[in-house]
Amino acid sequence: MSRTHHAMVWAFAAATLALSACSDQNVQNPPPPPAVGSETRTPAAPAPAPAPMPPEQTLGGDGSQIQLSALTSADMQANPIQGELACSFAANGETLLIAQGNVASKDAAQGLVKVTGYVERIAAPGGFDGMLKGANFTGAGKTILIAVDGPATGGGESPPSPATLTYQRADGASRVIPGTWTCGP
């Protein structure tokens, strides 16, 4: 770095400390009331508290984000899964997880999820019936919990239900995504 750049950095730091000291002094020793006829100023509103982290953010782990992408028809054709009936989780109109299983089966339902651009296989116990009210999927280094949050909305044979997808990575990171869970033909 140049000497000029260092001087600018130190000047900025000194100015910041001076302003900080002034603001601390004003909090401890408020200024006297204004004299009659002088200008009055309203103190600045305190800075708002930081907003809570949205549920769509990755929490914990090594700091890297959990990035789920929409599954495409090409993804599903390249990674076929077996089962009579299917369930899917969608958020913002995009399918993030799909799984298929057989009715009245003890075989695991097989599913797909796309993480950081890669399609990965997952499984949940209990076949199709085990997924109707939500499911716990596992795969390499991950657990994905689907929790149905309310009754189905809309009509038809397979109406969607409000749900959340909680992706838990082996390093302790997690991400919660609100959406819908749809099961049926």
N, C-alpha and C positions, 0 to 999 in steps of 0.2 A: 504494500500500500504506500501511497505517496505521503509525504509529510503534510501536505495540504489536507488530504483526506483524514489523517489522524487528528489534525487540529480541528476540523469540522466535527468529527465524532466527539472529541472532548468538549467542544463548545456546546454541542447539543446536550451532552450528558450534564454539564454544569447548569445549563438553562433549565433542564428538567428537574434537577435537584433543587434549584432555587425556587421554581414554581411550586414544587412539592412542599418545601419548607414554608412558603407563604401560605399555601392552602391549609397546612396543619396549624399554623399560627392563628389563622382566622377561625378555625374551629375551636381552638382552645381559648382564644381571647377575641370574642366577637367585636367588630368595630362599634364605636359609639354611635348613638342615634344621630341622624343628619341634623345640621343646624337649620333653623327656620329659613326658608327661602332657597335652600340649596337643593340640588338635584337628588332625587331618591332613585335607587336602583333596587330591583328585585333580585335576590340571590338566585343563581342558576339552580335549576332542579337537580337533585342528585341523579347520578347516572343510574339507569335502570339495571336491575339485577340481570345477570346473564340468563338467557333463555335456557330451559332444560334441554338436554340433548334429545332430538327427536328419536322416536323408537326405531326409525329406519337406520340408525347409526350402529356401527359395530362397537361393542363394549368389551374391554378387557383383551386378553391375549397378547400377542406380540406387537400389536399396534396396526397390523395390516387389516385392510377392510375386507369384509365378507361381501362379495359382489355376486348376486344372483342375476342371471339373464334369462330372457324368454326362451323357451324351448320352441324350436321350429319343426315343421313337418319333416324336414331333412334330418334333423337330429333324431327324431323318433324312428324314421325309416332306417337310419344307420345303426340304431341301438334298440332293436325290437325287444319288447317285453311281452310276457304271456299272461293271459287271464281272460275270464268271460266278461267281466265288467270293470269299469275304470272310475277312478276319482282323480280330481285335479284341483290344484290350488292356483288361483289367479289373483294378481294385484295390478291395478291400473290397466285392466284389459289384456294383460299378458300372462300366459301360462308359465308359472315358475316351477311347478312340480306336477308330474303325472305318474299314476301308479295303476296297475291292473292286478286283479286277483280273481280267484274262483269262489263262487258262492258255496257256503257250508263246507269250507276247506280248512284244514289245519296247516296247509302249505302257506308260506309267506307270500304276501303281495309283493310284486316287483315294481320298482319305480325308477324314474330318472329326474335329475335336477342338473342345472347348468351353472357351474360355479367358476367364476373368473374365466369364462369362455370355454370351459371343458365340460362335456356331458359326463356325469358320474352316476353310477348305479346305486340304488338304495333298496332296502327291503323293510317290510313291517309284518309282524306276526298276524295270523288269523285270516288270511285271504281277503276277499272283498268285504265280508261281513265285519272284519276287524277294523275296517277303515271308515265305516258309515258315520260314526260320531267323532271322528278325528283319529289320529294314528301317531305312533312313535316309529319313525323310520331310522335305520342306522345304515351307515356305509363307512368306507375307509376314512377314519379321522373325523367323523361327524355324526351328530344325532340331529334329526329334524322332527320337531314336535308340531303337529297340527292340532289346534284346539278350536272346536266349534264354539262360537260365542253367542249364538242365538238361534231362533227358529229360521227355517228356510224362508226366503223371500221370493215372491213370484209364484207362478203356477207351472204346470207341466209335469212331466214324469220325473225330471231331475232338476228341481229348483236349487239354486245356490244358497248356502248358509253363510252368514258372516263368520269369519274365522281369522286366526292369527297363525302365522308360520314362525316358529322360533328355531333358528339355525344355531346349533352349538358346535363349535370347533373343539378338537382335542386339546388345544392350548388354552382353553378357557374362554375364548372369545365367543360372543353371541350377538345375534341380530334378530330383532322382532319385526315382522312385516305384516300389516293388516291386509286383509283381502277377503276372498270367498272360497269355500270348499264345496265342490259339486261332485256328487256320486251318482252313477247310474249307467244306463246303456249308452 
